[in-house]
Amino acid sequence: MSLLSVRDVTASYGKVMALRGVTLDVGRGEMVCLVGANGAGKTTLMKVIMGLLPAANGSVEFAGRSLLGMRTHGIARLGIAYVPEGRGTLRELSVRENLRLGAFPRRWDAQTRSDLDRVLARFPALAERIGQAAGTLSGGEQQMLLDEPSLGLAPLIAARIFELIAALKQEGVAVLLVEQNARAALKLATRGYVIELGRTVLEGENLSGDKRVLDAYLGELRV
């Protein structure tokens, strides 16, 4: 049984149809990659899942429960975390306060404090600036605090981020990875989906070796 199930979802911005029938599944403890060109509908799908944009048709279920019509804070309380593209930090708040907001549905108990300590151990640059206002961090540091995994990061730091994502998979956390580095993401994920113009056009395992994906998304990076 899928933990997250998306079926034939359509959605629009006014008269502009952004999703025209997207279907995907994420199983418990599974890492699934979503690949598509700019404007394919990846961000729109994330917004629909999180209740930030209503779906016109289709279904979105989490652990058998429909998410459509739920408010975003209610969806977050079910245990779904959304890490959006862009530097979405609360600039006036400290690094610690930004991180604590990521656990707002949880009680501030020993387990939550332990989880925060683990995050800081993985990102020592943030630990050093724990009391600093998020808006005063460098661009790369803000990306580490909240962002698409590798966007704008130096290669060594991006590689470390992917190592941490792989560790989440080992811990049994289900992940839907939407990442600009298609090659790295497809190799890391259990399965992948490709969307074009708001539709799911391809799905399966080992998509990093699929000729259609190589030609369309990896291009000259192919080796």
C-alpha positions, 0 to 999 in steps of 0.5 A, a space after each residue: 500500500 502506498 503511503 502517498 498516492 496521487 491519482 489523475 490530479 489536475 490543477 490550474 492557475 486561473 485559466 492556465 492549466 498547470 496539471 493535466 493528469 499527474 499520477 504517482 505513488 510513494 511507499 513507506 520508507 521509499 525514496 521517489 524522484 520527480 523529474 521534469 523541465 522548468 514549467 512541467 508542473 513539479 512545484 504545482 504538484 507539491 502545492 496541491 499535495 500540501 493544500 496550498 493550491 486546490 486540485 480541480 480533479 483527481 485524488 491525493 491520499 496519505 496513509 489512506 486519508 484524503 488530503 484534498 480540502 485539508 488546510 496546510 497546517 493539518 496536512 503538516 500535522 499528519 507528518 508531511 514536510 514540504 521543503 520548497 525551492 527558494 530561500 524560504 527562511 524567516 529572516 528575522 528569526 534565528 537559525 534555531 527558531 527556523 529549525 524549531 518551526 520545522 517541528 511545530 506539530 511536535 511537542 518540544 520534548 527530549 526526542 524533538 531536542 535530540 532530533 535538533 541536535 542530530 540536524 546540527 551535527 549534520 550541518 556544523 555551519 548552522 550549529 556555529 550560527 545557531 543564534 544568528 538571524 537567518 537573514 544574515 547567513 550567506 546564500 549557501 548557508 540559507 540553502 542548507 537551512 531551507 531549500 531544494 537540496 543542491 540548488 546553488 551549493 558548491 559541489 562538495 556541499 551538494 554531495 554531502 546533502 545527497 549523503 544526508 538524504 540517503 541517510 533519511 532513506 535508511 532511517 525509513 523516512 519516505 521522500 518525494 525528491 524534486 531536484 534540479 540535479 536529475 542525474 544524482 536524484 535518479 541514482 539515489 531514488 528507488 523509482 522515478 517519475 517524469 512529468 511533461 506539461 503537467 502529465 506523468 509521461 514515464 515512471 519506473 526504476 533505473 531511469 538514469 539509464 533510460 534513453 528517453 530520460 538521457 536525451 531529454 534531461 541529462 543531455 550532454 552530461 551523459 557518460 
